[in-house]
Amino acid sequence: MSVTFRPRPRPSVVRRDAGLYGYERALARRGLGPIAGVDEAGRGACAGPLVVAAVVLGKEIDGLGDSKLFTPAARERLYDRITAAAAAVGVVSIPPGEIDARGLHKCNVEGMRRAVAKLSCDLGYVLIDGFPVPGMPAPSLAVWKGDQVAACVAAASIVAKVTRDRMMATLDERYPQYGFAVHKGYVTPGHRRALSAHGPCRDHRFSFVTVARAGRGGEMGENEVGAGVA
């Protein structure tokens, strides 16, 4: 008795120049909808939460793209359009303490699973920005620079970015000495100076080299970045 193994469906014939909806259209033609896109915001920051979003677009939305390429005002407008039109949106916020305790990458992977689990519809496929995530409830594909080539991932990047930026603006009201509303918790010369002057607060990530050195009263080099050590 012979057994035939069927490979997991993959949109392998999609051209990178097929447009932002190329992946979704190819998957839909094969009956693999609904399709969720997943992305995060705040991975490289040394303060504030990691925010992960999953989005199932209910219809095509013009003007989507990588959230980092838009002004804050343009992101806010796109956020409103996405959340109004999307078939489902799931957002997860992971606080700095959890990142310190479990490690950045583990939190990122788990956050992607949790964001997808919050979606209010059954899925046919999941497109993930950057790296594969096991344990998804449907077949999935990691897409390099997915927020630039897949509409649902671009939508997720915008939802995650706007959500996190709003949270950092709230933190700025609590800790005005750090300038969180300006740099959003990323390492900048101004943020380094604030850390040197005031030390870290409870919403910094103490597992990050920049914060750990500030907590010990050490000098921070001009070229130091907030790479997680966990």
Helices and strands as residue ranges (DSSP letters): H 22-29, E 35-41, E 50-56, G 67-69, H 72-85, E 88-94, H 96-102, H 104-117, E 125-129, E 140-143, H 146-149, H 151-174, G 176-178, H 180-183, H 189-198, H 209-215
